[in-house]
């Protein structure tokens, strides 16, 4: 099986589009799902344990305040292009807000999700995973 999304593109007849044309909230939308899937994959692959425990751990890593903290850790590691994507996401005006987050945390989290979505759609998986790893502190263990 192919390791890129090329198979999905072929199977569903998806055309390539200039990723820079996507709105930052669209990038954040896909980035949110990708980031959550990465976190869930990490937790499941680290060992079988009660689903409730995995859910609590995942929730603690995907909430807006945690994503905001990740951005604080990785922001100085971003390229100019990545930083521009992050800023676009952070500055996007969303019609909703997280229930238990400050506006600043929510905006930084949206920027983080936009960055993850951007890297995913560009198929820069290794870079995306490296930034996530730095952000959640896996390189310290």
C-alpha positions in Angstrom: 0.0 0.0 0.0 1.2 3.5 -0.8 2.4 5.6 2.1 1.3 8.9 0.6 -2.1 10.4 -0.1 -1.6 9.8 -3.8 -3.7 6.6 -3.6 -6.5 8.6 -2.0 -6.2 11.2 -4.7 -6.5 8.6 -7.4 -9.2 6.6 -5.8 -11.5 9.6 -5.2 -10.4 11.6 -8.3 -9.1 14.5 -6.2 -7.3 17.3 -8.1 -4.3 19.1 -6.7 -5.0 22.6 -5.7 -2.7 25.4 -4.6 -2.7 25.0 -0.8 -2.0 28.7 -0.4 -5.5 29.3 -1.8 -7.2 27.5 1.1 -8.6 29.7 3.9 -6.7 29.4 7.2 -9.9 28.0 8.8 -10.0 25.3 6.2 -6.4 24.4 6.9 -7.2 24.4 10.7 -10.2 22.1 10.0 -8.1 19.4 8.5 -5.2 20.1 10.8 -7.5 19.5 13.8 -8.4 16.0 12.6 -4.9 15.1 11.5 -3.4 16.2 14.9 -6.0 14.3 16.8 -5.3 11.2 14.7 -1.5 11.5 15.3 -2.1 11.8 19.1 -4.5 8.9 19.2 -2.1 6.8 17.1 0.8 7.6 19.5 -1.3 6.6 22.5 -2.6 3.4 21.0 0.8 2.3 19.8 2.4 3.0 23.2 0.4 0.2 24.7 -3.0 -1.3 25.3 -4.7 0.4 28.2 -8.3 1.3 29.1 -9.9 3.5 26.4 -11.0 6.0 29.1 -7.4 6.6 30.1 -6.3 7.1 26.5 -9.2 9.5 25.9 -8.3 11.6 28.9 -4.6 11.7 27.8 -5.6 12.6 24.2 -8.0 15.3 25.4 -5.3 16.8 27.5 -3.1 17.1 24.4 -5.6 18.3 21.8 -7.4 21.0 23.8 -6.7 24.6 22.9 -4.5 25.4 25.8 -2.2 22.5 25.1 -2.0 23.4 21.4 -1.2 27.0 22.4 1.6 25.7 24.7 2.9 23.6 21.8 3.1 26.7 19.6 5.1 28.5 22.3 7.6 25.7 22.3 8.0 25.3 18.5 7.4 28.8 17.1 11.1 29.7 17.0 11.7 26.5 15.0 9.3 27.4 12.2 10.5 28.4 8.7 9.3 31.8 7.3 6.6 30.0 5.3 5.4 27.9 8.2 5.3 31.0 10.4 3.2 32.8 7.8 0.7 29.9 7.7 0.6 29.9 11.5 0.0 33.7 11.6 -2.8 33.4 9.0 -4.5 30.8 11.2 -4.0 32.7 14.4 -5.4 35.9 12.9 -8.4 34.2 11.3 -11.7 35.2 12.8 -13.6 32.1 13.7 -17.4 32.2 14.4 -16.8 29.9 17.4 -14.5 29.6 20.3 -13.4 26.7 22.5 -15.5 26.3 25.7 -12.6 26.2 28.2 -10.0 28.4 26.6 -8.9 32.0 26.6 -9.2 33.9 23.3 -5.4 34.0 23.0 -5.1 30.3 23.5 -7.8 29.6 21.1 -6.2 31.8 18.4 -2.8 30.2 18.8 -4.4 26.8 18.7 -6.2 27.7 15.5 -2.8 28.8 14.1 -1.2 25.5 15.2 -4.0 23.5 13.5 -3.7 25.5 10.3 0.0 24.8 10.3 -0.6 21.1 10.8 -3.2 21.1 8.0 -0.9 22.9 5.7 2.0 20.5 6.3 -0.4 17.5 5.9 -1.8 18.7 2.6 1.7 19.5 1.3 2.6 15.9 2.3 5.4 17.1 4.6 4.6 14.4 7.1 8.1 14.1 8.6 8.2 17.9 9.2 4.7 17.8 10.7 5.6 14.9 13.0 8.9 16.5 14.0 7.1 19.7 15.1 4.5 17.7 17.0 7.2 15.7 18.7 9.0 18.9 19.8 5.8 20.4 21.0 4.6 17.5 23.1 8.0 17.0 24.6 8.6 13.5 23.3 12.2 14.4 22.4 12.8 14.9 26.2 11.9 11.4 27.1 
